[in-house]
Amino acid sequence: MKTPKKIVFSTVLLFINIYDILAQGNGVAALEQANQEIQSYIEPITNLFYVVCAIVGFIGAVKVYGKWSSGSPDTTRTAASWFGACVFAIVAVTAIRAFFIG
């Protein structure tokens, strides 16, 4: 009686191994397709974030000009903080783009 159980068990293990091999092939194809889709989205998203950085930079320039025109003593600090924020945003977007493309 133990022999048929061993045969059934071996057959089940064989089918599980074949299924794993086939599933790995489909998984690789799915990962490659996901990678291509992500890379197709990177360029438009990067351009969108550059536009957002430009808008934030323009708003910062208007705020700094307003402080400068009113004679506020912390104009330099405000200008430095807005400039630093814009530089950080541009560098972050560029680094993320390089991470996904490169």
N, C-alpha and C positions, 0 to 999 in steps of 0.2 A: 504493500500500500504506500510505502514511502516513495517509491519510484515515480508514480504519477504526480505526486505533489511536487517533487523536484523538477519534473518536466514542466509543469504548469508555472511554477515559480521562475524557472529559467526563461520560459517564453515571455512571461510578464516583464522580467528584467530586460530582455532583449528589446521588446517593444518600447519600454521606457527609454532605453539608450538611443534607439532610433528616433524617437520623438524629440529627445534633447538635442540630437544632432541637427534635425530639421528645424527646430525652434531657434537654434543659434544662428543658422543661416538667415532666417527671416528677421531675427533681431539685429543682425549686422546691416541688413538692407534697410531696416527701419531707422537705425541710427544714422546711416549715411543720408537717407532722405531728410531726416530732421536737421542734420548738419547743413545740408544744402538750403533748406528753408530758412534757417536762422541766418545764414550768410546772405540770403537774398533780402532779409529785412534790415541788415546792419546799415547799409548805405542810406536809405531813407530816414531811419531813426537818427543816425549821426547828423544828417543835414537838419533835421528838425531840432535837435538839441543845439546845434550851432545858431540857428535862428533864435531859439529861446535865450541863448547866451547874449546874442546881439541886443535883444529887447531888454534884458536885464541890465546890460551895459548902458543902454540909452537912458533907462529910468535912473540908474545911478548917476549918470552925467547930469541929468536934470536936477536931481536932488543936491548934488555937490554944487552946481551952479547957483541954486537957490540959497544954500548956506553961504556961499562965497559972496553973493550979492547982498545978503543981509548983514554981512560982517561977523558971522559966527566964528568964535575962536577955535572950534574943533573941525574946521573944514578939511585940514590935512588928514586927520584921523579918518574922517568919513570917506574921503577920496581913496585913501589907502585900503580901507576895508572893502569898498565896492570894487576897486581894481583887483584886489586879491581874490575876491569871490569869483570874478569873471575869469581870471587866469586859472583858478582851481577848476572851475567848471569845464573850461576848454581842455585842460590837461586830462581831467577825468574822462571826458568823452573820448578823447584820442586814445587813452590807455585802454578803455573798454573795447574800443573798435579794434585796436591791435590785438587784444586778447582773443576776440572771437574770429578775426580774420587770419591772424598770424599763426 
